[in-house]
Amino acid sequence: MVHYNITNMSLWALLLCSLLTFSSLTRAQENLKPLVVTSVKPLAIIAKSALKGQARVEYIMSPTQSPHDTVLRLSDIRKLAAADIVLWIGPNFEGRAAKHFASITQDKLLTAIDLLDFDYSDHLDLPEQVKNQDHHSHAMGVDPHIWLSPTLSNQLGEILMQRFNLPTRKILSPEHRKILQELLKPYSEASYLAHHDGLGYFVSEFNLKPALAIRDTQGHSQGAKTQFNLRVEGKRQGASCIFVEPQHGKKDAASLAKDLSLPLRVLDLLASDTQEKLIDYEAYFHAITLQFTACFK
């Protein structure tokens, strides 16, 4: 009996040692992969969906804070220096951190705003009035919220795949796009208010009514006249809800909601609800779609 117990304990010790060795080897192999560091979480979601385990993907800006105003920590700066590829939107989006991205060598810095083809609407099945809308009137000449465009996100995903010599594919498939279109189609004429002016691509690609925006594209509060006009237009259009975003304070939105007797609904554009986890792009966009449609139910 004693011999059996000793043998049994030896087997368990051997098994535990093997598991620890396997775990160490797995971590070591993972650490050998190239490191892609992005500014915001949605870019990391795009990168992970594109590279499918061929690289480690991390982001440095908290999804609970506005990327326009984020100040990088020393650990973030070190992570940028250690990265093999750094991906950001551009200097007028990650404004307070722009100097740190600008210091990255050009061979490993990818500035999305400079890489993408923004004249894509001619290739989409959109009504002419939507194609003719100006969605590029923001700072830098274009709307920087590129991850809310499946078309631009697919472009960016393919650029990353090419950078890693991978076969190119869509990170949001045509089939999944059709599913999203069907979910959104009943609300094409529905009115709503948004916390800030960042939904232009989402509106364009899915033929939705533009939001009445409480704040500008940088998330900054607008003047008293604009706030008054929002109340007038909100009533006139019969808005269904007000979308708020976790990274912005909602005092102004709550005041507006009270005046218009409208519910507040969360639209989590930076994916803060998944905490540190990087979901794939199709899951991310599906979640945004369901959050949007919840306004009208």
C-alpha positions as CSV (number, residue, x, y, z in Angstrom):
1,M,0.0,0.0,0.0
2,V,2.8,2.4,0.9
3,H,4.5,1.5,-2.4
4,Y,1.3,2.3,-4.3
5,N,0.9,5.7,-2.6
6,I,4.5,6.6,-3.4
7,T,4.1,5.6,-7.0
8,N,0.8,7.4,-7.3
9,M,2.4,10.6,-5.8
10,S,5.3,10.3,-8.3
11,L,2.9,10.0,-11.2
12,W,1.1,13.1,-10.1
13,A,4.3,15.0,-9.6
14,L,5.5,14.0,-13.0
15,L,2.2,15.1,-14.6
16,L,2.3,18.4,-12.8
17,C,5.9,19.0,-13.9
18,S,4.9,18.2,-17.5
19,L,1.9,20.6,-17.3
20,L,4.2,23.4,-15.9
21,T,6.8,22.7,-18.6
22,F,4.1,22.8,-21.4
23,S,2.7,26.1,-20.0
24,S,6.2,27.6,-19.8
25,L,6.9,26.5,-23.4
26,T,3.5,27.9,-24.6
27,R,4.2,31.3,-22.9
28,A,7.7,31.4,-24.4
29,Q,6.4,30.6,-27.9
30,E,3.7,33.3,-27.5
31,N,6.4,35.9,-26.4
32,L,8.4,35.1,-29.6
33,K,5.5,36.4,-31.8
34,P,5.7,39.9,-33.1
35,L,4.0,42.5,-30.9
36,V,1.4,44.9,-32.4
37,V,0.5,47.8,-30.1
38,T,-2.5,50.0,-31.0
39,S,-3.7,53.2,-29.5
40,V,-7.4,52.4,-28.9
41,K,-9.1,49.1,-28.2
42,P,-11.2,49.0,-31.5
43,L,-8.0,49.1,-33.5
44,A,-6.7,46.2,-31.4
45,I,-9.9,44.3,-32.2
46,I,-9.3,44.9,-35.9
47,A,-5.7,43.8,-35.6
48,K,-6.5,40.7,-33.7
49,S,-9.2,39.7,-36.1
50,A,-6.9,40.3,-39.1
51,L,-3.8,38.5,-37.7
52,K,-5.5,35.5,-36.1
53,G,-2.9,34.5,-33.6
54,Q,0.1,35.4,-35.8
55,A,1.0,38.3,-33.4
56,R,0.5,39.5,-29.9
57,V,-1.9,42.4,-30.0
58,E,-2.2,45.0,-27.2
59,Y,-3.7,48.5,-26.8
60,I,-2.6,51.3,-24.4
61,M,-5.5,53.7,-24.1
62,S,-8.2,52.8,-21.6
63,P,-11.7,52.3,-23.3
64,T,-13.2,54.2,-20.3
65,Q,-11.4,57.4,-21.2
66,S,-11.6,59.7,-24.2
67,P,-8.6,59.0,-26.5
68,H,-8.5,62.7,-27.5
69,D,-7.5,63.6,-23.9
70,T,-5.5,60.5,-22.8
71,V,-2.0,61.1,-21.4
72,L,0.3,58.1,-21.8
73,R,1.9,56.5,-18.8
74,L,5.6,55.6,-18.7
75,S,4.6,51.9,-19.1
76,D,2.6,52.8,-22.3
77,I,5.6,54.6,-23.8
78,R,7.8,51.6,-23.0
79,K,5.3,49.3,-24.7
80,L,5.3,51.5,-27.8
81,A,9.1,51.3,-27.9
82,A,9.0,47.5,-27.6
83,A,6.4,47.0,-30.3
84,D,7.2,45.6,-33.8
85,I,4.2,47.4,-35.2
86,V,2.4,50.5,-33.8
87,L,-1.1,51.3,-35.1
88,W,-2.9,54.6,-34.4
89,I,-5.5,56.8,-36.0
90,G,-3.6,60.0,-36.4
91,P,-2.4,63.2,-34.7
92,N,-5.8,65.0,-34.4
93,F,-7.5,62.0,-32.8
94,E,-5.0,60.8,-30.1
95,G,-4.2,64.5,-29.6
96,R,-2.4,64.6,-26.2
97,A,-0.4,61.5,-27.0
98,A,0.5,62.4,-30.6
99,K,4.1,63.3,-29.8
100,H,4.8,59.8,-28.5
101,F,3.4,58.2,-31.7
102,A,5.3,60.7,-33.9
103,S,8.5,59.6,-32.3
104,I,8.1,56.0,-33.5
105,T,10.3,55.1,-36.5
106,Q,8.4,55.1,-39.8
107,D,9.3,51.5,-40.5
108,K,7.0,50.3,-37.7
109,L,4.4,53.1,-37.4
110,L,1.1,52.7,-39.2
111,T,-1.0,55.8,-39.3
112,A,-4.5,54.6,-40.3
113,I,-5.7,58.0,-41.5
114,D,-2.9,58.1,-44.1
115,L,-3.4,54.5,-45.3
116,L,-7.1,54.2,-46.1
117,D,-9.1,54.9,-49.1
118,F,-11.9,57.2,-48.0
119,D,-13.5,57.5,-51.4
120,Y,-15.2,54.1,-51.0
121,S,-18.8,55.1,-51.0
122,D,-19.0,54.8,-54.8
123,H,-18.4,51.0,-54.4
124,L,-21.2,50.6,-51.8
125,D,-24.9,49.9,-52.5
126,L,-26.0,53.2,-50.9
127,P,-28.7,55.7,-52.0
128,E,-27.4,58.8,-53.8
129,Q,-28.4,61.1,-51.0
130,V,-26.3,59.2,-48.6
131,K,-23.3,59.0,-50.9
132,N,-23.5,62.8,-51.4
133,Q,-23.5,63.5,-47.6
134,D,-20.2,65.1,-46.4
135,H,-18.9,62.7,-43.7
136,H,-15.3,64.0,-44.0
137,S,-15.8,67.4,-42.5
138,H,-13.9,66.7,-39.2
139,A,-10.4,67.5,-38.2
140,M,-7.8,66.3,-40.7
141,G,-10.4,66.4,-43.4
142,V,-11.9,63.0,-42.5
143,D,-14.0,61.5,-39.8
144,P,-11.4,59.6,-37.6
145,H,-13.9,57.0,-36.2
146,I,-12.8,54.6,-38.9
147,W,-13.6,51.4,-36.9
148,L,-17.3,52.2,-37.3
149,S,-16.9,51.6,-41.0
150,P,-16.8,47.9,-41.9
151,T,-15.4,49.0,-45.3
152,L,-12.5,50.9,-43.8
153,S,-12.0,48.3,-41.1
154,N,-11.7,45.6,-43.8
155,Q,-9.2,47.8,-45.7
156,L,-7.1,48.2,-42.5
157,G,-7.3,44.5,-41.8
158,E,-6.1,43.7,-45.2
159,I,-3.2,46.1,-44.8
160,L,-2.1,44.3,-41.7
161,M,-2.4,40.9,-43.3
162,Q,-0.2,42.1,-46.2
163,R,2.3,43.4,-43.7
164,F,2.5,39.9,-42.2
165,N,2.4,38.2,-45.5
166,L,-0.9,36.5,-44.8
167,P,-3.7,35.8,-47.3
168,T,-6.2,38.6,-47.3
169,R,-9.8,38.2,-46.3
170,K,-12.6,40.3,-44.8
171,I,-12.8,40.7,-41.1
172,L,-16.5,41.4,-41.4
173,S,-17.8,39.1,-44.1
174,P,-20.4,40.1,-46.7
175,E,-22.7,37.5,-45.1
176,H,-22.5,39.0,-41.7
177,R,-22.9,42.5,-43.1
178,K,-26.2,41.4,-44.6
179,I,-27.3,40.2,-41.2
180,L,-26.5,43.6,-39.7
181,Q,-28.3,45.4,-42.6
182,E,-31.5,43.3,-41.9
183,L,-31.3,44.2,-38.2
184,L,-30.9,47.9,-38.9
185,K,-33.3,48.2,-41.8
186,P,-36.5,48.8,-39.8
187,Y,-34.9,51.9,-38.1
188,S,-33.6,53.7,-41.2
189,E,-35.9,56.7,-40.5
190,A,-35.8,56.6,-36.7
191,S,-34.5,59.7,-34.9
192,Y,-32.2,59.7,-31.9
193,L,-29.6,61.8,-30.1
194,A,-25.9,60.7,-29.7
195,H,-23.4,61.8,-27.1
196,H,-20.9,63.0,-29.7
197,D,-20.6,63.4,-33.4
198,G,-18.9,60.1,-34.2
199,L,-21.4,57.9,-36.0
200,G,-21.0,59.2,-39.6
201,Y,-19.6,56.0,-41.1
202,F,-22.1,53.8,-39.2
203,V,-25.0,56.0,-40.5
204,S,-23.7,56.1,-44.1
205,E,-22.9,52.4,-44.6
206,F,-26.2,51.2,-43.1
207,N,-28.4,54.0,-44.5
208,L,-29.5,55.4,-41.2
209,K,-30.7,58.8,-40.2
210,P,-27.8,61.1,-38.9
211,A,-27.7,61.6,-35.1
212,L,-28.5,64.8,-33.4
213,A,-25.1,65.2,-31.6
214,I,-24.8,66.7,-28.1
215,R,-21.0,67.1,-28.4
216,D,-18.7,67.7,-31.3
217,T,-16.4,65.0,-32.9
218,Q,-13.8,65.5,-30.2
219,G,-16.3,64.9,-27.4
220,H,-16.3,68.6,-26.4
221,S,-19.5,70.4,-25.2
222,Q,-21.2,72.7,-27.6
223,G,-22.7,76.1,-26.9
224,A,-26.0,77.1,-25.4
225,K,-27.6,77.8,-28.8
226,T,-26.7,74.3,-30.0
227,Q,-28.1,72.8,-26.8
228,F,-31.4,74.8,-27.2
229,N,-31.7,73.6,-30.9
230,L,-31.1,70.0,-29.8
231,R,-34.2,70.2,-27.6
232,V,-36.2,71.8,-30.4
233,E,-35.1,69.3,-33.0
234,G,-35.4,66.3,-30.6
235,K,-39.0,67.1,-30.0
236,R,-39.7,67.9,-33.7
237,Q,-38.2,64.7,-35.0
238,G,-39.7,62.5,-32.2
239,A,-36.4,61.1,-31.1
240,S,-36.5,57.7,-29.3
241,C,-33.6,57.9,-27.0
242,I,-30.2,59.5,-26.2
243,F,-27.1,57.4,-26.6
244,V,-24.3,57.9,-24.1
245,E,-20.8,56.6,-24.1
246,P,-18.9,55.3,-21.0
247,Q,-15.8,57.4,-21.7
248,H,-17.7,60.6,-21.5
249,G,-19.5,62.1,-18.5
250,K,-23.3,62.1,-19.1
251,K,-24.4,65.1,-17.0
252,D,-25.4,67.1,-20.2
253,A,-27.1,64.0,-21.7
254,A,-29.0,63.4,-18.5
255,S,-30.3,67.0,-18.4
256,L,-31.4,66.7,-22.1
257,A,-33.0,63.4,-21.4
258,K,-35.0,64.9,-18.6
259,D,-36.2,67.8,-20.7
260,L,-37.2,65.6,-23.6
261,S,-38.5,62.7,-21.4
262,L,-36.2,60.3,-23.2
263,P,-34.4,57.2,-21.9
264,L,-30.6,57.0,-21.9
265,R,-29.1,54.1,-23.8
266,V,-25.4,53.0,-23.8
267,L,-23.5,52.9,-27.1
268,D,-20.2,51.4,-26.2
269,L,-18.1,52.5,-29.2
270,L,-14.7,51.7,-27.5
271,A,-15.8,48.2,-26.2
272,S,-15.3,49.0,-22.6
273,D,-17.9,46.4,-21.6
274,T,-15.6,43.5,-22.6
275,Q,-12.9,44.8,-20.2
276,E,-9.4,43.6,-21.2
277,K,-10.7,40.9,-23.6
278,L,-10.3,41.5,-27.4
279,I,-13.3,40.0,-29.1
280,D,-13.3,39.6,-32.9
281,Y,-14.5,42.5,-35.1
282,E,-17.8,40.7,-36.2
283,A,-18.8,40.2,-32.6
284,Y,-17.9,43.8,-31.8
285,F,-19.9,45.2,-34.6
286,H,-22.8,42.9,-33.9
287,A,-22.9,44.2,-30.3
288,I,-22.9,47.8,-31.5
289,T,-25.8,47.1,-33.8
290,L,-27.8,45.5,-31.0
291,Q,-27.1,48.4,-28.7
292,F,-28.3,50.8,-31.5
293,T,-31.5,49.0,-32.2
294,A,-32.3,48.8,-28.4
295,C,-33.0,52.5,-28.6
296,F,-36.2,51.9,-30.6
297,K,-37.7,48.9,-28.7
